[in-house]
Amino acid sequence: MVKRFLILLVLVFFVIMLLPLVSDIQPQTELNPLAKKYVKDGPDELGSANLVTSVIVTYRGLDTLGEVAVLFIATAGVGFMLRRRKDSNKNPQKKRESSEILQTGTALLTPLIFLFGIYIFLHGHLTPGGGFQGGVVIASAILLSMLSFPQSEINHKILNAIESLSGVLYLVIGILGIYLAAGFLDNRILPLGDFGRLFSAGAIPVIYSLIGLKVGSELVGILDSMQRSDS
Amino acid sequence: MTLVSIIGFVLIIVGLWGMLTQNNIIKIIIGFSIIDTGIHLLIVSIGYIKGKTAPIIDSALLKTDAMNQVVDPIPSALVLTAIVIGLAVTALMLVYAVNLYQRKQSLDINDFEELKW
């Protein structure tokens, strides 16, 4: 009874605390000054048709670097918590074979899903999407093949190599921006190209491809350690 | 106060209620995810402008006219960041739940009394 009362008290406290914040949100009629600057100058300055991408990758690129770091730490935590017990190698559980339909469907769909993921992160500066979404789509392709071929093992050397290389290259591109352009993670180290083309917006497609590979390999790492854990 | 922000606010309170009242660890994690979703809706509703479109320039939305036609791109970028971090944190929490289950064969939060006083 006391506990319920306390919970109710906490909830009422939170409602009182959050309500002023929420009731201050008025329906807007025009952009605020910062957004106005990003929308007005962004396309000419950075050459990216997707303005959200130009905010994520360049204007707030440091945030994205931090986000990638958080994802990496979470992956490391998952791998650490679910590390394989030493005696589990001796008598591996026999897993049931998946059905013919699932196996055939996987063989047909996996390359297409891969291609779709690569399309999403290569066109991150033109269409809705980008590195994170593309990486998740690629990880879903791997998840599908994990479900249909439960015995198969993922090559960890390749996975780790992709993840570390893309992370290091991301940082190198960021530092190159200091020397060749205006600042850290500036995309103008490469020519801006024609607006709205695939090869445009300077380094944004390169950075987003690296982020896509990194996010994809990290999520595959999470899925793999969850699949391997013996519980 | 817009409709989306009210829904986000309600989701935050519902998720908090779930986290405080449920005993099953998986349900607590679900409550956390509901709070996460509510916060995303709240952030998106800040930048939304009625009747305007997504900030992507193409043949239907010209560069010169973009200022008067698009919503604020910054909350969208922040929510994208928040979604990815929410995914990572949820994965980590689920792994903790797996580890706790391996230790005590139970997912009831009341069975873990080591830090209780």
Interface residues (C-beta under 8 A of the other chain):
Chain A: I7 V10 L11 F14 V15 L18 L19 V22 S23 I25 Q26 P27 Q28 T29 E30 L31 N32 L34 A35 K36 Y38 V39 K40 P43 D44 A49 N50 L51 V52 S54 V55 I56 R60 D63 T64 E67 V70 L71 I73 A74 T75 G77 V78 M81 L82 L126 T127 P128 G130 F132 F195 G196 V215 I222 M226 S229 S231
Chain B: M1 T2 S5 I6 G8 F9 I12 I13 L16 W17 L20 T21 L42 S45 I46 G47 Y48 I49 K50 A54 P55 I56 I57 D58 K63 A66 M67 V70 D72 P73 I74 S76 A77 L80 T81 I83 V84 I85 A88 V89 A91 L92 V95 Y96 V98 N99 Y101 Q102
